[in-house]
């Protein structure tokens, strides 16, 4: 009787081993699938984050490039001072935080001292960079922390780009001239690069 019970017990144990093994295998398969999905999402998000940071760099340097052109051979009535808030809104975060910190305060202090007390040693081409540093240092937290990176700031960048583009086309005498004149191509390309970040950010926001 005991042998039969023992045999029955062993038979039942062997019989129930298969569902347990199948369940464990199924659990491992689900875990593996979840890990693969998590890895794919992480790669996609990492790629999006890298693309956003890269386009911020492109947009910021395009605005700085246009400021340099404005102080050299791009002598038009275009309101290039709008590039200052554009740079403020698109400057990469780590560089923004550095210039907003102690380093930026010292630069702003020196610029103000030179402008007030030694104006002869403060060239005109430093006015825009000095204004940018002052804006970075003294801007309220609402603009520095809330507007930057928000859809409002992105929309402002897009409006600035549209305004500069239409003003550049008008100053060049038409769309065709803005891409065929000697200095028109470089200016047009620089202005078009202003659109890469805000358009990308708006697309990501709407998706």
MODELLER restraints for C-alpha pairs under 7 A, 6 or more apart:
rsr = mdl.restraints
at = mdl.atoms
rsr.add(forms.Gaussian(group=physical.xy_distance, feature=features.Distance(at['CA:53:A'], at['CA:92:A']), mean=6.88, stdev=0.5))
rsr.add(forms.Gaussian(group=physical.xy_distance, feature=features.Distance(at['CA:55:A'], at['CA:196:A']), mean=6.38, stdev=0.5))
rsr.add(forms.Gaussian(group=physical.xy_distance, feature=features.Distance(at['CA:55:A'], at['CA:197:A']), mean=5.14, stdev=0.5))
rsr.add(forms.Gaussian(group=physical.xy_distance, feature=features.Distance(at['CA:56:A'], at['CA:90:A']), mean=5.60, stdev=0.5))
rsr.add(forms.Gaussian(group=physical.xy_distance, feature=features.Distance(at['CA:56:A'], at['CA:91:A']), mean=6.56, stdev=0.5))
rsr.add(forms.Gaussian(group=physical.xy_distance, feature=features.Distance(at['CA:56:A'], at['CA:92:A']), mean=6.21, stdev=0.5))
rsr.add(forms.Gaussian(group=physical.xy_distance, feature=features.Distance(at['CA:56:A'], at['CA:197:A']), mean=5.69, stdev=0.5))
rsr.add(forms.Gaussian(group=physical.xy_distance, feature=features.Distance(at['CA:57:A'], at['CA:91:A']), mean=6.98, stdev=0.5))
rsr.add(forms.Gaussian(group=physical.xy_distance, feature=features.Distance(at['CA:57:A'], at['CA:92:A']), mean=6.48, stdev=0.5))
rsr.add(forms.Gaussian(group=physical.xy_distance, feature=features.Distance(at['CA:59:A'], at['CA:90:A']), mean=6.83, stdev=0.5))
rsr.add(forms.Gaussian(group=physical.xy_distance, feature=features.Distance(at['CA:59:A'], at['CA:193:A']), mean=5.98, stdev=0.5))
rsr.add(forms.Gaussian(group=physical.xy_distance, feature=features.Distance(at['CA:59:A'], at['CA:194:A']), mean=5.04, stdev=0.5))
rsr.add(forms.Gaussian(group=physical.xy_distance, feature=features.Distance(at['CA:59:A'], at['CA:196:A']), mean=6.67, stdev=0.5))
rsr.add(forms.Gaussian(group=physical.xy_distance, feature=features.Distance(at['CA:59:A'], at['CA:197:A']), mean=6.10, stdev=0.5))
rsr.add(forms.Gaussian(group=physical.xy_distance, feature=features.Distance(at['CA:60:A'], at['CA:87:A']), mean=5.45, stdev=0.5))
rsr.add(forms.Gaussian(group=physical.xy_distance, feature=features.Distance(at['CA:60:A'], at['CA:90:A']), mean=5.83, stdev=0.5))
rsr.add(forms.Gaussian(group=physical.xy_distance, feature=features.Distance(at['CA:60:A'], at['CA:91:A']), mean=5.70, stdev=0.5))
rsr.add(forms.Gaussian(group=physical.xy_distance, feature=features.Distance(at['CA:62:A'], at['CA:190:A']), mean=5.36, stdev=0.5))
rsr.add(forms.Gaussian(group=physical.xy_distance, feature=features.Distance(at['CA:62:A'], at['CA:193:A']), mean=6.10, stdev=0.5))
rsr.add(forms.Gaussian(group=physical.xy_distance, feature=features.Distance(at['CA:62:A'], at['CA:194:A']), mean=6.33, stdev=0.5))
rsr.add(forms.Gaussian(group=physical.xy_distance, feature=features.Distance(at['CA:63:A'], at['CA:83:A']), mean=5.92, stdev=0.5))
rsr.add(forms.Gaussian(group=physical.xy_distance, feature=features.Distance(at['CA:63:A'], at['CA:87:A']), mean=6.48, stdev=0.5))
rsr.add(forms.Gaussian(group=physical.xy_distance, feature=features.Distance(at['CA:63:A'], at['CA:194:A']), mean=6.79, stdev=0.5))
rsr.add(forms.Gaussian(group=physical.xy_distance, feature=features.Distance(at['CA:66:A'], at['CA:187:A']), mean=6.95, stdev=0.5))
rsr.add(forms.Gaussian(group=physical.xy_distance, feature=features.Distance(at['CA:66:A'], at['CA:190:A']), mean=6.34, stdev=0.5))
rsr.add(forms.Gaussian(group=physical.xy_distance, feature=features.Distance(at['CA:71:A'], at['CA:125:A']), mean=6.28, stdev=0.5))
rsr.add(forms.Gaussian(group=physical.xy_distance, feature=features.Distance(at['CA:78:A'], at['CA:164:A']), mean=6.98, stdev=0.5))
rsr.add(forms.Gaussian(group=physical.xy_distance, feature=features.Distance(at['CA:78:A'], at['CA:167:A']), mean=6.20, stdev=0.5))
rsr.add(forms.Gaussian(group=physical.xy_distance, feature=features.Distance(at['CA:78:A'], at['CA:168:A']), mean=6.94, stdev=0.5))
rsr.add(forms.Gaussian(group=physical.xy_distance, feature=features.Distance(at['CA:82:A'], at['CA:160:A']), mean=6.67, stdev=0.5))
rsr.add(forms.Gaussian(group=physical.xy_distance, feature=features.Distance(at['CA:84:A'], at['CA:132:A']), mean=5.73, stdev=0.5))
rsr.add(forms.Gaussian(group=physical.xy_distance, feature=features.Distance(at['CA:86:A'], at['CA:157:A']), mean=5.66, stdev=0.5))
rsr.add(forms.Gaussian(group=physical.xy_distance, feature=features.Distance(at['CA:88:A'], at['CA:136:A']), mean=6.81, stdev=0.5))
rsr.add(forms.Gaussian(group=physical.xy_distance, feature=features.Distance(at['CA:89:A'], at['CA:148:A']), mean=5.27, stdev=0.5))
rsr.add(forms.Gaussian(group=physical.xy_distance, feature=features.Distance(at['CA:89:A'], at['CA:153:A']), mean=6.34, stdev=0.5))
rsr.add(forms.Gaussian(group=physical.xy_distance, feature=features.Distance(at['CA:98:A'], at['CA:104:A']), mean=6.96, stdev=0.5))
rsr.add(forms.Gaussian(group=physical.xy_distance, feature=features.Distance(at['CA:99:A'], at['CA:136:A']), mean=6.79, stdev=0.5))
rsr.add(forms.Gaussian(group=physical.xy_distance, feature=features.Distance(at['CA:100:A'], at['CA:136:A']), mean=5.35, stdev=0.5))
rsr.add(forms.Gaussian(group=physical.xy_distance, feature=features.Distance(at['CA:100:A'], at['CA:137:A']), mean=4.79, stdev=0.5))
rsr.add(forms.Gaussian(group=physical.xy_distance, feature=features.Distance(at['CA:104:A'], at['CA:133:A']), mean=6.32, stdev=0.5))
rsr.add(forms.Gaussian(group=physical.xy_distance, feature=features.Distance(at['CA:104:A'], at['CA:137:A']), mean=6.33, stdev=0.5))
rsr.add(forms.Gaussian(group=physical.xy_distance, feature=features.Distance(at['CA:105:A'], at['CA:137:A']), mean=6.26, stdev=0.5))
rsr.add(forms.Gaussian(group=physical.xy_distance, feature=features.Distance(at['CA:108:A'], at['CA:130:A']), mean=6.74, stdev=0.5))
rsr.add(forms.Gaussian(group=physical.xy_distance, feature=features.Distance(at['CA:108:A'], at['CA:133:A']), mean=5.98, stdev=0.5))
rsr.add(forms.Gaussian(group=physical.xy_distance, feature=features.Distance(at['CA:108:A'], at['CA:134:A']), mean=5.72, stdev=0.5))
rsr.add(forms.Gaussian(group=physical.xy_distance, feature=features.Distance(at['CA:111:A'], at['CA:130:A']), mean=6.31, stdev=0.5))
rsr.add(forms.Gaussian(group=physical.xy_distance, feature=features.Distance(at['CA:114:A'], at['CA:121:A']), mean=6.70, stdev=0.5))
rsr.add(forms.Gaussian(group=physical.xy_distance, feature=features.Distance(at['CA:114:A'], at['CA:122:A']), mean=5.92, stdev=0.5))
rsr.add(forms.Gaussian(group=physical.xy_distance, feature=features.Distance(at['CA:115:A'], at['CA:122:A']), mean=5.78, stdev=0.5))
rsr.add(forms.Gaussian(group=physical.xy_distance, feature=features.Distance(at['CA:147:A'], at['CA:153:A']), mean=5.12, stdev=0.5))
rsr.add(forms.Gaussian(group=physical.xy_distance, feature=features.Distance(at['CA:154:A'], at['CA:198:A']), mean=5.14, stdev=0.5))
rsr.add(forms.Gaussian(group=physical.xy_distance, feature=features.Distance(at['CA:154:A'], at['CA:201:A']), mean=6.91, stdev=0.5))
rsr.add(forms.Gaussian(group=physical.xy_distance, feature=features.Distance(at['CA:155:A'], at['CA:198:A']), mean=6.94, stdev=0.5))
rsr.add(forms.Gaussian(group=physical.xy_distance, feature=features.Distance(at['CA:157:A'], at['CA:198:A']), mean=6.24, stdev=0.5))
rsr.add(forms.Gaussian(group=physical.xy_distance, feature=features.Distance(at['CA:158:A'], at['CA:195:A']), mean=6.38, stdev=0.5))
rsr.add(forms.Gaussian(group=physical.xy_distance, feature=features.Distance(at['CA:158:A'], at['CA:198:A']), mean=5.71, stdev=0.5))
rsr.add(forms.Gaussian(group=physical.xy_distance, feature=features.Distance(at['CA:161:A'], at['CA:191:A']), mean=6.67, stdev=0.5))
rsr.add(forms.Gaussian(group=physical.xy_distance, feature=features.Distance(at['CA:161:A'], at['CA:194:A']), mean=5.81, stdev=0.5))
rsr.add(forms.Gaussian(group=physical.xy_distance, feature=features.Distance(at['CA:161:A'], at['CA:195:A']), mean=6.25, stdev=0.5))
rsr.add(forms.Gaussian(group=physical.xy_distance, feature=features.Distance(at['CA:165:A'], at['CA:191:A']), mean=6.18, stdev=0.5))
rsr.add(forms.Gaussian(group=physical.xy_distance, feature=features.Distance(at['CA:169:A'], at['CA:175:A']), mean=5.27, stdev=0.5))
rsr.add(forms.Gaussian(group=physical.xy_distance, feature=features.Distance(at['CA:169:A'], at['CA:178:A']), mean=5.63, stdev=0.5))
rsr.add(forms.Gaussian(group=physical.xy_distance, feature=features.Distance(at['CA:172:A'], at['CA:178:A']), mean=5.22, stdev=0.5))
rsr.add(forms.Gaussian(group=physical.xy_distance, feature=features.Distance(at['CA:178:A'], at['CA:184:A']), mean=4.75, stdev=0.5))
rsr.add(forms.Gaussian(group=physical.xy_distance, feature=features.Distance(at['CA:178:A'], at['CA:185:A']), mean=6.45, stdev=0.5))
rsr.add(forms.Gaussian(group=physical.xy_distance, feature=features.Distance(at['CA:178:A'], at['CA:188:A']), mean=6.47, stdev=0.5))
rsr.add(forms.Gaussian(group=physical.xy_distance, feature=features.Distance(at['CA:179:A'], at['CA:185:A']), mean=4.63, stdev=0.5))
rsr.add(forms.Gaussian(group=physical.xy_distance, feature=features.Distance(at['CA:179:A'], at['CA:188:A']), mean=6.57, stdev=0.5))
